[in-house]
Amino acid sequence: MKHNEIKPRERILETVSNLFHYQGYNATGVNQIVEESGVGKSSLYQHFRSKEEMAVAYLNERHIFWFSNLVESTSTSESAEEKVLAAFDFITLMNEKEEYRGCSFLNMLSEIPKENTVLLTVIQQHKNEVQDFFRNTLKDTNIDSDHIYFLFESAIIESKLFTNAWPVHSAKSIIQSLFTHHYDTETSLTAV
């Protein structure tokens, strides 16, 4: 499909998604978005009233893309442990696919002032859904889902920092230890 055959709103979103993700929010100007999307400035403002509104649309699209891929990557897992480990494998997959750019939401958070509650709310909603994913996955275990969530988030950040998968592998090792301890505790309790 040719660039001009894509509707203006979709071209703008495609452009800001690429620019915000790889270049950053603050480093991306409206003139660059206009130039790279091939959409006139007046047309851009018909679809989005501000750069912040484009960022909200970008984050919402990113959430749908990211979360659907997480769910798909973990859907064949039969146990809570397998599902959690598959979620960490998903980080490795995304890191390799996206050149260790890290979390789009935390990247955006690092660029906005604390007073920007519009973008902060979108970022928090995404993170709340990630927490819910782990809460639901681990609800029938005695493993603290917040611990897994913190390992997940830190593995993403540290992988970006070092441009390497070792933080994900280390987090997975910790998780396997948690599950081993959990199973050992369950076995000793049932033996009593």
CORTAPE-V708400 format. One record per residue. N is the residue number from 1. PHI is phi as a letter, one per 30 degrees, with the letter a starting at -180 (999 if undefined). PSI is psi in whole degrees, 0 to 359 (999 if undefined). D_FIRST is the distance of its C-alpha to the first C-alpha in Angstrom with 2 decimals. Layout:
# CORTAPE-V708400
N_PHI_PSI_D_FIRST ; N_PHI_PSI_D_FIRST
This chain:
# CORTAPE-V708400
1_999_131_0.00 ; 2_d_152_3.78 ; 3_e_318_6.59 ; 4_d_345_8.42 ; 5_d_345_6.56 ; 6_d_137_7.58 ; 7_d_150_11.29 ; 8_e_315_13.83 ; 9_d_316_15.58 ; 10_d_323_12.75 ; 11_d_318_11.88 ; 12_d_312_15.64 ; 13_d_319_16.05 ; 14_d_318_13.49 ; 15_d_312_15.34 ; 16_d_327_18.76 ; 17_d_314_18.22 ; 18_d_312_17.65 ; 19_d_312_20.41 ; 20_d_321_22.92 ; 21_d_316_22.63 ; 22_c_335_22.96 ; 23_c_329_24.77 ; 24_j_156_26.68 ; 25_d_309_27.21 ; 26_d_331_30.02 ; 27_d_352_28.52 ; 28_c_122_25.44 ; 29_c_161_26.15 ; 30_d_320_24.65 ; 31_d_322_24.32 ; 32_d_320_22.20 ; 33_d_315_19.91 ; 34_e_311_19.70 ; 35_d_312_19.09 ; 36_d_335_16.44 ; 37_d_340_14.47 ; 38_i_19_14.81 ; 39_c_136_16.55 ; 40_d_156_20.11 ; 41_d_320_22.99 ; 42_d_323_24.20 ; 43_d_319_20.88 ; 44_e_314_20.87 ; 45_d_346_24.43 ; 46_d_329_23.69 ; 47_c_325_21.61 ; 48_b_126_23.75 ; 49_d_341_27.36 ; 50_a_167_27.74 ; 51_d_323_26.47 ; 52_d_319_28.38 ; 53_d_324_26.47 ; 54_d_321_23.17 ; 55_d_320_24.94 ; 56_d_314_26.01 ; 57_d_317_22.52 ; 58_e_311_21.34 ; 59_d_321_24.36 ; 60_d_317_23.95 ; 61_d_318_20.35 ; 62_d_319_21.65 ; 63_d_312_24.57 ; 64_d_312_22.62 ; 65_d_309_20.45 ; 66_d_313_23.57 ; 67_d_321_25.99 ; 68_d_324_24.04 ; 69_d_323_23.70 ; 70_d_312_27.42 ; 71_d_316_28.41 ; 72_d_319_26.46 ; 73_d_337_28.02 ; 74_c_359_31.47 ; 75_d_334_31.31 ; 76_c_358_33.12 ; 77_d_137_35.95 ; 78_c_333_39.28 ; 79_c_166_41.44 ; 80_d_318_41.23 ; 81_d_313_41.71 ; 82_d_320_38.90 ; 83_d_317_36.54 ; 84_d_314_37.58 ; 85_d_323_37.25 ; 86_d_327_33.78 ; 87_d_323_32.82 ; 88_d_326_34.01 ; 89_d_326_32.11 ; 90_d_320_29.00 ; 91_e_314_29.90 ; 92_d_315_30.08 ; 93_e_312_26.67 ; 94_d_320_25.10 ; 95_e_313_27.18 ; 96_d_318_26.02 ; 97_d_324_22.33 ; 98_c_22_22.59 ; 99_h_40_25.22 ; 100_h_44_28.09 ; 101_d_346_26.91 ; 102_i_201_29.07 ; 103_d_120_28.91 ; 104_e_325_26.58 ; 105_d_316_29.20 ; 106_d_327_32.15 ; 107_d_315_30.39 ; 108_d_317_29.89 ; 109_e_321_33.48 ; 110_d_346_34.84 ; 111_c_349_33.42 ; 112_c_151_34.55 ; 113_d_153_38.11 ; 114_d_340_40.03 ; 115_d_348_40.33 ; 116_d_81_36.62 ; 117_d_339_37.18 ; 118_d_305_33.88 ; 119_d_323_31.84 ; 120_e_318_34.77 ; 121_d_318_34.75 ; 122_d_317_31.09 ; 123_d_316_31.83 ; 124_d_322_35.02 ; 125_d_317_33.39 ; 126_d_311_31.02 ; 127_d_325_34.03 ; 128_d_321_36.10 ; 129_d_325_33.63 ; 130_d_317_33.77 ; 131_d_316_37.57 ; 132_d_322_37.49 ; 133_e_313_35.49 ; 134_d_323_38.33 ; 135_e_314_41.04 ; 136_d_322_39.85 ; 137_d_322_39.45 ; 138_c_9_42.95 ; 139_d_332_44.80 ; 140_c_16_46.97 ; 141_b_171_47.97 ; 142_c_14_50.29 ; 143_d_131_47.74 ; 144_d_115_46.98 ; 145_d_332_43.28 ; 146_d_324_43.56 ; 147_d_317_44.56 ; 148_d_318_41.46 ; 149_e_314_39.27 ; 150_d_321_40.91 ; 151_d_318_40.44 ; 152_d_309_36.75 ; 153_d_317_36.21 ; 154_d_327_38.38 ; 155_d_322_36.65 ; 156_d_312_33.31 ; 157_d_312_35.03 ; 158_d_327_37.14 ; 159_d_320_34.32 ; 160_d_314_32.50 ; 161_e_314_35.81 ; 162_c_358_36.59 ; 163_h_53_33.08 ; 164_a_155_34.49 ; 165_d_355_34.63 ; 166_e_325_38.44 ; 167_d_326_38.63 ; 168_d_317_36.68 ; 169_d_320_38.97 ; 170_d_317_42.01 ; 171_d_319_40.99 ; 172_d_322_40.50 ; 173_d_318_43.96 ; 174_d_316_45.47 ; 175_d_317_43.88 ; 176_d_323_45.26 ; 177_d_319_48.65 ; 178_d_316_48.45 ; 179_d_321_47.75 ; 180_d_314_50.50 ; 181_d_318_52.92 ; 182_d_313_51.88 ; 183_d_321_52.54 ; 184_d_320_55.81 ; 185_d_317_56.96 ; 186_d_318_56.18 ; 187_d_316_58.08 ; 188_d_330_61.11 ; 189_d_322_61.20 ; 190_d_337_61.17 ; 191_d_342_63.86 ; 192_d_999_66.22
